[in-house]
């Protein structure tokens, strides 16, 4: 009996030592979990309040400020689309890429917020579990203070309590391992989401730069188009002026032609009158010359009439 009591006392001492080791194990577990939660909580996760609309319709305020609304003139916008369709298609492609990147960015931010909330929930659960463990240990320590006159019964009671405590510690240890495993998974997911978020932000910045270049190119083309339109308008005005001048010139030419035709007709009449006068003058000159010749012959005593009569005989 004495040997059995000594063995029970030694086992009781070993059980008490095991309970002390359990306390140390729980302290180390709580410290490691606190370090993990602190490490996870130190990661910077951007907060974002989700909008009431759908995720597909969300857009960044910086994009709205950076890419202003197009021209309010629908006719001019239609002319731009007809004049430079290739640049418009390029802009639409970049706008689609930007919308896709913004959607991915919003999705990753929401996922990051969800993981952060899960970490907070797990941290609260761990704190509650640790509090329950310490409460159980405190209650069991109170139960160990049993006063009895039989040392063997006291040792047996303590061994049974230590066995129950060991079972509870094993369950708590399994839960802690599961918690650590879930924490590692959450940390891995959070790191992956953080890397994806950084990649999306880089792609979004690159898309913004490309869109900025395209916007500058479109502005330049718009400026050129405005110059062409203004030149076209000035050319149209000049054409109208030239057409009016041509009409005036044609009317002036018609009037000049009429005046020229009248002058030509009058000139012809004058020429005919002058020709008639010239013919009369020539005829009169001929008769005058003949008369003078006849008078000269008669003055010389030559009888023309007698000569004519002789010639007839």
VOBA-1610 file (N, C-alpha, C; in pm, whole numbers, padded with zeros to 5 digits, always signed):
BEGIN
Unk+00082-00121+00000Unk+00000+00000+00000Unk+00085+00125+00000Unk+00193+00120+00079Unk+00282+00239+00086Unk+00346+00263-00049Unk+00389+00154-00114Unk+00452+00170-00248Unk+00352+00225-00348Unk+00227+00173-00339Unk+00126+00222-00432Unk+00096+00369-00408Unk+00095+00411-00280Unk+00073+00552-00248Unk+00186+00637-00301Unk+00312+00584-00283Unk+00427+00662-00337Unk+00416+00676-00488Unk+00376+00568-00555Unk+00361+00575-00700Unk+00254+00674-00740Unk+00143+00673-00667Unk+00035+00768-00698Unk+00079+00911-00673Unk+00159+00929-00562Unk+00206+01065-00535Unk+00300+01113-00644Unk+00388+01017-00690Unk+00480+01058-00798Unk+00402+01090-00925Unk+00299+01009-00953Unk+00215+01039-01071Unk+00142+01172-01054Unk+00096+01197-00928Unk+00028+01324-00903Unk+00122+01441-00928Unk+00249+01424-00882Unk+00347+01532-00906Unk+00372+01551-01056Unk+00381+01434-01129Unk+00401+01443-01274Unk+00280+01508-01340Unk+00157+01476-01287Unk+00037+01538-01344Unk+00036+01688-01322Unk+00074+01729-01201Unk+00080+01873-01172Unk+00183+01941-01260Unk+00298+01873-01279Unk+00401+01927-01368Unk+00348+01937-01512Unk+00268+01834-01554Unk+00207+01838-01687Unk+00110+01953-01700Unk+00035+01981-01592Unk-00057+02096-01598Unk+00019+02226-01613Unk+00135+02235-01543Unk+00219+02355-01559Unk+00267+02368-01703Unk+00310+02254-01762Unk+00352+02256-01904Unk+00237+02297-01994Unk+00115+02255-01960Unk-00002+02294-02040Unk-00023+02444-02038Unk-00006+02503-01916Unk-00018+02648-01905Unk+00085+02717-01993Unk+00209+02665-01988Unk+00315+02725-02071Unk+00283+02710-02219Unk+00231+02592-02257Unk+00194+02569-02398Unk+00086+02667-02443Unk-00016+02689-02357Unk-00123+02782-02393Unk-00071+02925-02403Unk+00022+02960-02314Unk+00080+03095-02323Unk+00155+03113-02454Unk+00236+03011-02491Unk+00311+03018-02617Unk+00215+03025-02736Unk+00106+02945-02730Unk+00009+02944-02839Unk-00057+03081-02856Unk-00094+03143-02742Unk-00158+03274-02749Unk-00060+03380-02803Unk+00068+03369-02759Unk+00167+03465-02807Unk+00191+03449-02957Unk+00199+03322-03006Unk+00220+03300-03150Unk+00102+03347-03231Unk-00018+03319-03181Unk-00137+03365-03254Unk-00144+03516-03257Unk-00105+03580-03142Unk-00106+03728-03139Unk-00007+03784-03240Unk+00112+03718-03249Unk+00210+03763-03348Unk+00156+03747-03489Unk+00090+03631-03519Unk+00034+03610-03654Unk-00072+03714-03686Unk-00161+03739-03586Unk-00268+03837-03612Unk-00210+03976-03628Unk-00108+04007-03545Unk-00044+04138-03560Unk+00023+04152-03695Unk+00088+04041-03740Unk+00154+04045-03870Unk+00052+04061-03982Unk-00062+03990-03970Unk-00165+04003-04073Unk-00232+04139-04066Unk-00249+04189-03943Unk-00315+04320-03932Unk-00228+04433-03980Unk-00095+04411-03989Unk-00004+04516-04035Unk-00009+04537-04183Unk-00066+04442-04257Unk-00073+04459-04403Unk-00170+04570-04434Unk-00127+04656-04527Unk-00212+04769-04565Unk-00316+04723-04663Unk-00441+04737-04626Unk-00554+04700-04714Unk-00638+04824-04730Unk-00655+04866-04853Unk-00733+04987-04880Unk-00879+04963-04855Unk-00943+05057-04784Unk-01086+05046-04753Unk-01165+05107-04865Unk-01281+05049-04893Unk-01367+05101-04999Unk-01510+05066-04967Unk-01595+05166-04965Unk-01737+05143-04941Unk-01802+05107-05072Unk-01857+04989-05087Unk-01917+04952-05217Unk-02035+05039-05247Unk-02048+05071-05374Unk-02158+05154-05420Unk-02285+05073-05428Unk-02399+05146-05438Unk-02529+05079-05442Unk-02553+05011-05573Unk-02481+05048-05677Unk-02499+04986-05808Unk-02424+04857-05817Unk-02419+04802-05936Unk-02348+04678-05962Unk-02201+04705-05974Unk-02122+04597-05964Unk-01977+04614-05976Unk-01939+04654-06114Unk-02006+04604-06218Unk-01973+04637-06356Unk-01989+04782-06386Unk-02084+04853-06314Unk-02107+04993-06343Unk-02024+05085-06259Unk-01939+05032-06170Unk-01857+05119-06087Unk-01744+05175-06168Unk-01705+05298-06132Unk-01596+05364-06201Unk-01520+05448-06102Unk-01393+05468-06129Unk-01308+05545-06041Unk-01331+05694-06059Unk-01342+05772-05944Unk-01358+05917-05960Unk-01239+05981-06029Unk-01117+05926-06009Unk-01002+05984-06078Unk-01016+05970-06228Unk-01075+05860-06282Unk-01095+05844-06427Unk-01197+05943-06479Unk-01301+05964-06392Unk-01402+06058-06437Unk-01344+06197-06447Unk-01252+06233-06344Unk-01188+06364-06352Unk-01088+06370-06465Unk-01019+06260-06490Unk-00914+06263-06591Unk-00971+06261-06732Unk-01076+06178-06755Unk-01137+06169-06888Unk-01270+06242-06884Unk-01265+06361-06926Unk-01386+06442-06924Unk-01483+06394-07029Unk-01607+06445-07019Unk-01712+06405-07114Unk-01680+06458-07251Unk-01722+06390-07358Unk-01694+06438-07493Unk-01769+06565-07522Unk-01746+06620-07642Unk-01809+06744-07682Unk-01960+06731-07683Unk-02028+06840-07640Unk-02173+06837-07633Unk-02237+06858-07769Unk-02156+06887-07870Unk-02209+06908-08004Unk-02222+06773-08072Unk-02342+06718-08089Unk-02355+06582-08148Unk-02311+06578-08293Unk-02335+06690-08369Unk-02294+06690-08510Unk-02143+06681-08522Unk-02072+06759-08440Unk-01926+06754-08445Unk-01873+06620-08403Unk-01934+06558-08300Unk-01888+06426-08259Unk-01911+06325-08370Unk-02022+06339-08441Unk-02048+06245-08551Unk-01945+06265-08663Unk-01908+06392-08689Unk-01807+06417-08791Unk-01672+06359-08751Unk-01639+06368-08624Unk-01511+06312-08576Unk-01511+06161-08595Unk-01619+06097-08561Unk-01626+05951-08576Unk-01617+05909-08721Unk-01673+05990-08810Unk-01667+05956-08952Unk-01530+05989-09011Unk-01464+06091-08954Unk-01336+06133-09013Unk-01221+06047-08964Unk-01224+06008-08835Unk-01111+05934-08778Unk-01164+05810-08706Unk-01222+05715-08778Unk-01279+05596-08711Unk-01175+05510-08644Unk-01053+05506-08700Unk-00949+05419-08642Unk-00912+05467-08503Unk-00893+05598-08485Unk-00857+05651-08354Unk-00971+05632-08254Unk-01094+05644-08302Unk-01208+05623-08213Unk-01214+05478-08166Unk-01187+05385-08259Unk-01185+05243-08218Unk-01073+05218-08117Unk-00957+05280-08136Unk-00847+05263-08041Unk-00888+05316-07904Unk-00956+05433-07904Unk-00999+05490-07777Unk-01100+05399-07710Unk-01192+05342-07788Unk-01291+05251-07729Unk-01225+05127-07670Unk-01121+05077-07739Unk-01049+04959-07686Unk-00984+04993-07553Unk-00918+05110-07545Unk-00853+05149-07420Unk-00956+05176-07311Unk-01070+05235-07349Unk-01173+05257-07249Unk-01226+05124-07196Unk-01241+05024-07284Unk-01285+04891-07238Unk-01181+04830-07144Unk-01050+04844-07179Unk-00946+04792-07091Unk-00949+04862-06956Unk-00968+04994-06957Unk-00973+05068-06831Unk-01091+05024-06747Unk-01210+05005-06812Unk-01326+04959-06737Unk-01301+04820-06677Unk-01238+04731-06755Unk-01208+04596-06706Unk-01114+04602-06586Unk-01009+04687-06598Unk-00914+04698-06488Unk-00979+04759-06363Unk-01067+04856-06384Unk-01136+04918-06270Unk-01226+04815-06201Unk-01295+04731-06282Unk-01379+04627-06223Unk-01295+04528-06143Unk-01179+04488-06202Unk-01091+04397-06128Unk-01040+04461-06000Unk-01005+04590-06010Unk-00955+04661-05893Unk-01061+04665-05783Unk-01186+04696-05820Unk-01293+04699-05721Unk-01317+04561-05661Unk-01311+04458-05748Unk-01334+04322-05699Unk-01226+04281-05599Unk-01098+04309-05634Unk-00989+04273-05544Unk-00996+04352-05413Unk-01038+04477-05422Unk-01051+04556-05299Unk-01160+04499-05210Unk-01274+04459-05271Unk-01381+04399-05191Unk-01336+04267-05128Unk-01261+04186-05208Unk-01210+04060-05154Unk-01112+04085-05041Unk-01027+04187-05056Unk-00931+04221-04950Unk-01004+04265-04824Unk-01110+04346-04841Unk-01188+04388-04725Unk-01253+04268-04657Unk-01303+04173-04740Unk-01364+04054-04683Unk-01263+03971-04604Unk-01140+03956-04660Unk-01036+03883-04588Unk-00998+03954-04458Unk-00994+04089-04463Unk-00963+04164-04342Unk-01070+04141-04235Unk-01197+04141-04280Unk-01305+04114-04185Unk-01295+03973-04129Unk-01257+03875-04215Unk-01239+03737-04167Unk-01127+03729-04064Unk-01017+03803-04089Unk-00907+03804-03991Unk-00952+03862-03858Unk-01031+03970-03865Unk-01081+04028-03739Unk-01171+03929-03666Unk-01256+03860-03744Unk-01344+03760-03682Unk-01265+03647-03619Unk-01163+03598-03691Unk-01079+03490-03636Unk-01005+03536-03511Unk-00959+03662-03513Unk-00890+03713-03395Unk-00984+03718-03275Unk-01108+03761-03299Unk-01206+03764-03189Unk-01236+03623-03139Unk-01251+03528-03235Unk-01276+03390-03194Unk-01159+03334-03112Unk-01035+03370-03155Unk-00919+03321-03080Unk-00917+03379-02939Unk-00948+03508-02927Unk-00951+03569-02795Unk-01057+03503-02707Unk-01175+03477-02766Unk-01281+03412-02690Unk-01241+03271-02649Unk-01174+03199-02743Unk-01130+03063-02711Unk-01026+03063-02600Unk-00932+03159-02606Unk-00831+03167-02500Unk-00894+03198-02365Unk-00995+03287-02370Unk-01065+03319-02245Unk-01136+03196-02189Unk-01197+03117-02278Unk-01263+02995-02231Unk-01162+02897-02172Unk-01044+02886-02237Unk-00941+02794-02185Unk-00897+02835-02046Unk-00871+02966-02030Unk-00827+03011-01897Unk-00938+02997-01794Unk-01064+03013-01837Unk-01175+02996-01744Unk-01185+02849-01699Unk-01167+02757-01797Unk-01171+02615-01764Unk-01057+02577-01671Unk-00936+02632-01702Unk-00822+02602-01616Unk-00844+02657-01475Unk-00903+02777-01469Unk-00928+02835-01337Unk-01030+02752-01259Unk-01135+02707-01330Unk-01235+02624-01260Unk-01174+02491-01216Unk-01087+02433-01303Unk-01025+02306-01267Unk-00927+02323-01152Unk-00858+02435-01147Unk-00768+02459-01034Unk-00847+02473-00905Unk-00967+02532-00914Unk-01051+02540-00794Unk-01097+02402-00751Unk-01125+02314-00849Unk-01169+02178-00816Unk-01056+02094-00756Unk-00928+02133-00796Unk-00815+02056-00741Unk-00797+02079-00592Unk-00854+02188-00542Unk-00837+02218-00400Unk-00942+02139-00318Unk-00938+02012-00332Unk-01031+01924-00260Unk-00962+01875-00132Unk-01029+01889-00025Unk-00974+01845+00105Unk-01037+01710+00142Unk-00955+01617+00161Unk-01001+01484+00202Unk-00894+01421+00291Unk-00937+01330+00373Unk-00843+01263+00463Unk-00771+01149+00396Unk-00824+01099+00281Unk-00763+00986+00213Unk-00670+01038+00104Unk-00538+01026+00119Unk-00446+01078+00016Unk-00457+01002-00116Unk-00489+00872-00107Unk-00501+00795-00232Unk-00620+00845-00314Unk-00734+00870-00245Unk-00851+00923-00315Unk-00824+01062-00372Unk-00748+01143-00293Unk-00714+01277-00343Unk-00628+01268-00469Unk-00530+01176-00470Unk-00443+01161-00586Unk-00524+01113-00706Unk-00613+01018-00682Unk-00694+00966-00793Unk-00783+01076-00853Unk-00842+01157-00761Unk-00926+01266-00812Unk-00844+01364-00897Unk-00723+01391-00845Unk-00640+01483-00921Unk-00598+01423-01055Unk-00568+01294-01057Unk-00531+01230-01183Unk-00648+01233-01282Unk-00769+01208-01230Unk-00884+01215-01319Unk-00904+01356-01374Unk-00886+01456-01287Unk-00900+01594-01332Unk-00792+01630-01435Unk-00669+01578-01411Unk-00561+01605-01507Unk-00591+01537-01640Unk-00651+01413-01635Unk-00687+01346-01760Unk-00792+01426-01838Unk-00893+01478-01762Unk-00994+01559-01831Unk-00930+01685-01889Unk-00841+01744-01809Unk-00771+01864-01860Unk-00688+01831-01984Unk-00622+01714-01983Unk-00541+01675-02098Unk-00628+01658-02223Unk-00748+01598-02202Unk-00840+01582-02315Unk-00883+01718-02370Unk-00916+01808-02276Unk-00955+01943-02320Unk-00839+02015-02389Unk-00718+01996-02335Unk-00601+02060-02396Unk-00576+02004-02536Unk-00595+01870-02550Unk-00577+01812-02685Unk-00678+01870-02784Unk-00804+01885-02736Unk-00905+01943-02825Unk-00871+02087-02860Unk-00826+02160-02755Unk-00788+02300-02780Unk-00668+02308-02873Unk-00572+02215-02854Unk-00455+02214-02941Unk-00494+02184-03086Unk-00591+02090-03105Unk-00637+02060-03240Unk-00705+02183-03302Unk-00787+02250-03217Unk-00851+02372-03267Unk-00747+02479-03300Unk-00643+02487-03217Unk-00539+02586-03243Unk-00464+02556-03371Unk-00437+02425-03394Unk-00370+02389-03520Unk-00459+02421-03641Unk-00590+02392-03624Unk-00683+02426-03733Unk-00687+02577-03755Unk-00686+02650-03640Unk-00686+02796-03651Unk-00559+02847-03720Unk-00445+02788-03683Unk-00319+02829-03746Unk-00320+02796-03896Unk-00376+02679-03930Unk-00384+02641-04071Unk-00473+02739-04149Unk-00590+02772-04090Unk-00678+02869-04156Unk-00614+03006-04165Unk-00539+03040-04062Unk-00470+03170-04064Unk-00365+03175-04175Unk-00291+03064-04191Unk-00192+03059-04299Unk-00262+03068-04436Unk-00376+02999-04449Unk-00450+03005-04577Unk-00497+03147-04605Unk-00551+03211-04498Unk-00597+03350-04516Unk-00481+03443-04550Unk-00367+03419-04485Unk-00250+03503-04515Unk-00204+03483-04659Unk-00203+03356-04702Unk-00164+03330-04841Unk-00261+03395-04939Unk-00392+03382-04910Unk-00492+03445-04997Unk-00476+03596-04998Unk-00448+03650-04880Unk-00435+03796-04872Unk-00313+03843-04949Unk-00202+03770-04937Unk-00083+03807-05014Unk-00109+03797-05165Unk-00181+03690-05204Unk-00214+03676-05347Unk-00302+03790-05395Unk-00403+03822-05315Unk-00493+03932-05354Unk-00417+04064-05357Unk-00325+04083-05259Unk-00247+04206-05257Unk-00160+04216-05382Unk-00097+04104-05422Unk-00015+04106-05542Unk-00100+04132-05666Unk-00217+04067-05673Unk-00306+04092-05786Unk-00354+04236-05789Unk-00382+04291-05670Unk-00425+04430-05663Unk-00316+04524-05712Unk-00191+04498-05671Unk-00081+04581-05718Unk-00064+04568-05869Unk-00078+04444-05921Unk-00067+04424-06065Unk-00177+04499-06140Unk-00299+04491-06087Unk-00410+04562-06152Unk-00389+04712-06147Unk-00339+04762-06034Unk-00313+04906-06026Unk-00206+04948-06125Unk-00102+04863-06142Unk+00001+04895-06242Unk-00058+04894-06383Unk-00139+04792-06412Unk-00204+04787-06544Unk-00297+04905-06565Unk-00367+04945-06457Unk-00457+05059-06468Unk-00380+05187-06495Unk-00264+05202-06429Unk-00181+05320-06453Unk-00130+05322-06596Unk-00087+05204-06646Unk-00041+05197-06785Unk-00155+05229-06882Unk-00274+05177-06851Unk-00390+05206-06937Unk-00424+05354-06934Unk-00411+05416-06815Unk-00436+05560-06806Unk-00337+05638-06892Unk-00209+05596-06887Unk-00109+05665-06969Unk-00139+05649-07117Unk-00176+05525-07159Unk-00211+05505-07300Unk-00332+05587-07338Unk-00432+05587-07249Unk-00552+05666-07278Unk-00520+05814-07286Unk-00426+05859-07199Unk-00387+06000-07204Unk-00322+06034-07337Unk-00236+05944-07384Unk-00173+05966-07515Unk-00278+05969-07625Unk-00373+05876-07619Unk-00479+05874-07721Unk-00565+06000-07714Unk-00590+06047-07592Unk-00670+06170-07578Unk-00597+06288-07639Unk-00465+06297-07614Unk-00388+06406-07675Unk-00391+06396-07827Unk-00379+06273-07878Unk-00383+06256-08024Unk-00519+06294-08080Unk-00625+06256-08008Unk-00759+06291-08054Unk-00781+06441-08048Unk-00726+06507-07945Unk-00737+06653-07938Unk-00667+06718-08057Unk-00548+06666-08090Unk-00476+06720-08205Unk-00555+06699-08333Unk-00609+06578-08351Unk-00690+06552-08470Unk-00816+06638-08472Unk-00873+06661-08353Unk-00990+06748-08346Unk-00954+06890-08388Unk-00835+06936-08343Unk-00790+07069-08382Unk-00769+07078-08533Unk-00706+06973-08589Unk-00689+06972-08735Unk-00823+06968-08807Unk-00915+06889-08755Unk-01046+06881-08817Unk-01117+07015-08812Unk-01103+07085-08699Unk-01165+07218-08690Unk-01104+07313-08792Unk-00970+07304-08809Unk-00906+07388-08910Unk-00958+07355-09049Unk-00971+07225-09078Unk-01022+07185-09210Unk-01165+07234-09230Unk-01246+07222-09123Unk-01385+07268-09134Unk-01390+07418-09156Unk-01305+07494-09082Unk-01304+07638-09101Unk-01254+07675-09241Unk-01149+07603-09288Unk-01101+07627-09425Unk-01210+07595-09526Unk-01282+07487-09502Unk-01389+07450-09593Unk-01499+07557-09595Unk-01530+07610-09477Unk-01631+07715-09471Unk-01584+07840-09545Unk-01456+07878-09525Unk-01403+07996-09595Unk-01401+07972-09746Unk-01364+07849-09786Unk-01365+07818-09929Unk-01507+07823-09986Unk-01604+07778-09907Unk-01743+07784-09953Unk-01788+07930-09970Unk-01745+08014-09875Unk-01779+08156-09888Unk-01714+08218-10011Unk-01586+08185-10031Unk-01517+08236-10148Unk-01582+08186-10277Unk-01628+08059-10276Unk-01695+08004-10394Unk-01825+08079-10423Unk-01899+08109-10316Unk-02023+08184-10336Unk-01993+08323-10392Unk-01889+08388-10340Unk-01851+08520-10391Unk-01811+08511-10538Unk-01731+08406-10570Unk-01687+08389-10710Unk-01806+08364-10801Unk-01903+08282-10751Unk-02022+08256-10832Unk-02101+08385-10858Unk-02115+08469-10754Unk-02186+08596-10773Unk-02110+08686-10870Unk-01976+08686-10860Unk-01897+08766-10953Unk-01912+08714-11096Unk-01917+08581-11111Unk-01936+08524-11245Unk-02071+08565-11302Unk-02174+08563-11217Unk-02307+08604-11264Unk-02305+08749-11308Unk-02241+08834-11226Unk-02232+08976-11263Unk-02153+08993-11391Unk-02041+08920-11404Unk-01959+08930-11523Unk-02036+08884-11647Unk-02114+08775-11630Unk-02193+08728-11744Unk-02297+08832-11788Unk-02360+08895-11689Unk-02457+08999-11724Unk-02388+09116-11792Unk-02271+09153-11741Unk-02197+09262-11804Unk-02154+09224-11946Unk-02111+09097-11964Unk-02072+09051-12098Unk-02190+09053-12192Unk-02308+09014-12143Unk-02427+09015-12227Unk-02461+09158-12270Unk-02454+09250-12172Unk-02481+09391-12206Unk-02378+09442-12306Unk-02250+09407-12284Unk-02145+09451-12376Unk-02166+09393-12515Unk-02207+09264-12518Unk-02235+09202-12649Unk-02349+09273-12722Unk-02454+09306-12643Unk-02564+09378-12705Unk-02519+09514-12761Unk-02440+09585-12678Unk-02390+09714-12724Unk-02300+09698-12847Unk-02215+09591-12845Unk-02127+09568-12959Unk-02208+09535-13084Unk-02313+09452-13068Unk-02397+09419-13183Unk-02465+09545-13238Unk-02511+09632-13147Unk-02574+09756-13193Unk-02474+09845-13267Unk-02353+09852-13210Unk-02251+09932-13276Unk-02215+09875-13413Unk-02206+09743-13422Unk-02172+09679-13550Unk-02282+09705-13654Unk-02409+09694-13610Unk-02520+09721-13703Unk-02518+09867-13750Unk-02492+09958-13650Unk-02485+10099-13688Unk-02367+10125-13780Unk-02257+10055-13752Unk-02138+10072-13838Unk-02167+10022-13979Unk-02239+09908-13988Unk-02274+09858-14121Unk-02364+09958-14196Unk-02459+10013-14120Unk-02546+10113-14185Unk-02464+10233-14232Unk-02375+10276-14143Unk-02289+10391-14180Unk-02201+10357-14300Unk-02148+10234-14302Unk-02062+10192-14414Unk-02141+10191-14544Unk-02264+10134-14537Unk-02347+10130-14657Unk-02379+10272-14707Unk-02412+10362-14610Unk-02440+10501-14649Unk-02317+10566-14710Unk-02200+10542-14647Unk-02076+10599-14698Unk-02041+10540-14835Unk-02070+10408-14849Unk-02044+10347-14980Unk-02134+10409-15088Unk-02261+10427-15051Unk-02351+10491-15148Unk-02304+10633-15182Unk-02265+10704-15078Unk-02213+10840-15103Unk-02089+10835-15191Unk-02000+10738-15162Unk-01876+10728-15240Unk-01907+10693-15386Unk-02002+10604-15406Unk-02039+10567-15543Unk-02096+10690-15617Unk-02181+10764-15547Unk-02236+10885-15610Unk-02128+10986-15643Unk-02034+11003-15549Unk-01926+11098-15571Unk-01839+11053-15689Unk-01810+10918-15695Unk-01729+10867-15807Unk-01802+10887-15939Unk-01929+10858-15938Unk-02008+10874-16059Unk-02014+11021-16101Unk-02033+11107-16001Unk-02036+11250-16030Unk-01901+11297-16082Unk-01794+11240-16024Unk-01659+11279-16069Unk-01637+11234-16213Unk-01687+11114-16245Unk-01672+11065-16383Unk-01748+11156-16481Unk-01869+11187-16447Unk-01946+11276-16535Unk-01883+11414-16541Unk-01832+11458-16433Unk-01766+11588-16435Unk-01643+11585-16523Unk-01568+11475-16518Unk-01448+11464-16601Unk-01483+11456-16747Unk-01588+11381-16778Unk-01631+11372-16918Unk-01679+11508-16969Unk-01754+11576-16883Unk-01804+11707-16924Unk-01688+11802-16951Unk-01593+11801-16865Unk-01478+11888-16884Unk-01402+11849-17010Unk-01394+11719-17037Unk-01324+11672-17156Unk-01399+11715-17281Unk-01531+11705-17277Unk-01610+11746-17393Unk-01601+11896-17413Unk-01605+11967-17306Unk-01592+12111-17318Unk-01455+12149-17373Unk-01353+12077-17340Unk-01219+12104-17393Unk-01211+12073-17541Unk-01277+11968-17582Unk-01276+11930-17723Unk-01352+12035-17802Unk-01468+12075-17752Unk-01545+12177-17819Unk-01469+12309-17825Unk-01396+12335-17726Unk-01318+12459-17727Unk-01210+12456-17834Unk-01164+12342-17870Unk-01063+12329-17974Unk-01126+12333-18114Unk-01257+12346-18125Unk-01324+12354-18251Unk-01354+12220-18314Unk-01353+12122-18245Unk-01384+11990-18296Unk-01529+11961-18268Unk-01604+11933-18383Unk-01748+11911-18367Unk-01772+11763-18348Unk-01804+11729-18234Unk-01824+11586-18199Unk-01953+11536-18259Unk-02055+11623-18260Unk-02183+11578-18316Unk-02171+11547-18465Unk-02097+11629-18541Unk-02078+11602-18684Unk-02001+11473-18703Unk-01905+11454-18625Unk-01828+11330-18634Unk-01916+11209-18605Unk-02005+11228-18513Unk-02093+11117-18479Unk-02188+11089-18596Unk-02238+11197-18653Unk-02328+11178-18767Unk-02256+11113-18884Unk-02134+11156-18909Unk-02054+11095-19016Unk-02029+10949-18988Unk-02003+10921-18871Unk-01979+10780-18834Unk-02103+10696-18853Unk-02217+10754-18831Unk-02340+10679-18850Unk-02364+10653-19000Unk-02333+10752-19085Unk-02354+10735-19230Unk-02253+10632-19281
//
